Amino acid sequence: MISCVSLFVFGFIGALGAALSGRGFRAAAQGRARGKGLAIAGMIIGAAGFLFWAVVFIASHFK
């Protein structure tokens, strides 16, 4: 959820979404939770949102 929000609102929270998805992935891999595929998707979306935000931030501040 946080990773998806980072695409539209605050891109820097994509890193938080990716980290939380990483914890979910680890829990799913150990058999303590379900949703391994959703955790992978959250990590990818969170990382992409953060990278996009970082590129735009750097490009706008260092012309």
C-alpha positions as CSV (number, residue, x, y, z in Angstrom):
1,M,0.0,0.0,0.0
2,I,2.7,2.5,1.0
3,S,4.7,1.7,-2.2
4,C,1.7,2.5,-4.4
5,V,1.0,5.7,-2.6
6,S,4.7,6.7,-3.2
7,L,4.1,6.7,-6.9
8,F,1.5,9.5,-6.7
9,V,2.1,11.5,-3.5
10,F,5.5,11.4,-1.9
11,G,8.1,9.5,-3.8
12,F,10.6,9.3,-1.0
13,I,8.4,7.0,1.1
14,G,8.9,4.4,-1.6
15,A,12.0,3.4,0.3
16,L,9.9,2.8,3.4
17,G,7.4,0.8,1.3
18,A,10.2,-1.3,-0.2
19,A,11.7,-2.0,3.3
20,L,8.4,-3.0,4.7
21,S,7.8,-5.3,1.7
22,G,11.2,-6.8,2.3
23,R,10.2,-7.7,5.8
24,G,6.9,-9.2,4.5
25,F,8.9,-11.2,1.9
26,R,11.2,-12.6,4.6
27,A,8.2,-13.6,6.7
28,A,6.6,-15.3,3.7
29,A,9.7,-17.1,2.8
30,Q,10.0,-18.5,6.4
31,G,6.4,-19.6,6.3
32,R,5.1,-17.2,8.9
33,A,2.9,-15.2,6.5
34,R,1.4,-15.4,3.0
35,G,1.7,-13.1,0.1
36,K,5.2,-13.6,-1.2
37,G,4.3,-12.3,-4.6
38,L,2.7,-9.2,-3.2
39,A,5.8,-8.5,-1.2
40,I,7.9,-8.8,-4.3
41,A,5.6,-6.4,-6.1
42,G,5.8,-4.0,-3.2
43,M,9.5,-4.0,-3.2
44,I,9.7,-3.3,-7.0
45,I,7.1,-0.6,-6.9
46,G,8.6,1.1,-3.9
47,A,12.1,1.0,-5.4
48,A,10.8,2.4,-8.7
49,G,8.9,5.2,-7.0
50,F,11.9,6.2,-4.9
51,L,14.3,6.1,-7.8
52,F,11.9,8.2,-10.0
53,W,11.5,10.7,-7.2
54,A,15.3,10.8,-6.6
55,V,16.0,11.5,-10.3
56,V,13.4,14.2,-10.5
57,F,14.6,15.8,-7.3
58,I,18.3,15.8,-8.4
59,A,17.4,17.1,-11.9
60,S,15.3,19.9,-10.5
61,H,17.8,21.1,-8.0
62,F,21.0,20.8,-10.0
63,K,20.2,22.3,-13.4
